[in-house]
Amino acid sequence: MSFDSLLIHTVTVYNIVPGSTDRYGNETQVFDAGTPTPARVQQLDVGGQAREELQGQDERSTYFKVFMPPTVTVSGLSQLVWGAKRMQVSGEPHLVYDGVDAHHYEVMAQEVLGG
């Protein structure tokens, strides 16, 4: 089975780009229009349980591992949208190499709800 056949989801990657300037002349940063890419999204679990953290009563975080092709532009400041889920990349994406070349990205992502 090829790696590409495992990428059964579509994720849109939003990267930070320079925006306009604020009233003090400082450059602002905004997210670009987004780039859809094939991906595989897996909710992380610990001991067979979904990995979810509650912060107070109103906020919860769910963690995902996202596999993407090596040609994708993604960074630790990117956001990912998968269906109705908007996730923040957590840490820098890990580019995995096979014996010859770049094979795929492994990206840790966090969805925060509430708060």
N, C-alpha and C positions, 0 to 999 in steps of 0.2 A: 504494500500500500504506500503510495507516495505521500509526501508531506502536504502537498497542495490539496489532496483529496481529504485531508483531515481538517482543513479550514472551512468549516461548515457554516460559519456566521459571517455577518458583515458588520464591521465597526467603522465609525467615522472618526478620524484623528483630527483634532483641532490643535494647531501649534500657535505659539505666540509670535506675533510679528509687530514691527513698529507701527504705531498709530499716528495720531496727530500730535500736536504739542498742547500743553495746558497753558493757562494764562500766565504762568511764570517762565514759559519757554522750555519747559522740560518735556522730553519725548515721552509719550504714553505708550503702553503696550496693550494690544488687543489680540483676540484669537482670530485666526484666518477663517475662511469660509468652510473649511473642513475638507478632508479627502477620504472617501470611502475606500476600504481595503478588506480583502478576505481575512478572516481571523478565526481563532478557536478560543472561546471564552469559557473558563472553568471557575466556578466558585470554589474558593479554598476551604478546606475543612481541617479540623483538628480532631483526631480520634473518631472519625466517622460523623462528626457534628459540623454543621455549617459554621464557618468562622464569622462571627458577628459580635461586635462589642457595643454595649449600651453605655452612653455617656449621659448620665442624669436620666431623667424620665422622657425627654423629648428628642433625643438624638441617638441614632444608631449608625454604625459603620459596617459595611459588608466588604469583604476582600475577594479579589479575583486575580487569576493569572491569565494573561492574554498572550496567545502565540500569534505572531504575524510574520509575513515574508520579510527577508532582509532588505528589500528595496524601499520599505516604508520610512518616511521621515517622522521620527518620534523622539521626544526628549522627556526628561524628568519634570518639565513644566507643561507638558501636553495634557489635554483632556480627551477622553474617549467617550463616544456615545454608542451604546448598543441597545437598540429598541428604545424603551423608555428610560433606560438607565444612563445617567451621566456620571462618569468616573474620573477621578483625578489620578494621574500616574503617580505612583508612590516610589520614589527613588529613581535612579537612572535605569533605563531599559538595558537588558543584557543581550548583547549580540552573540549568538552561539555559532561556532564554526564547526564544520565537519572536517574531514581530513584534508580538504582542498581549499575551501572558500567559506564565506559567510553563508550560514544555512537558514537561520531564522532569529527573530527577536522573541525574548520572553520578557513580558512587561507585567509588573505588579501594579494593580489598580485598586482604588478604594472608592466606594460609593457611600456618601454621607447623606442620610435622610433626617429631616426634622431640624430642630435647633433654630 
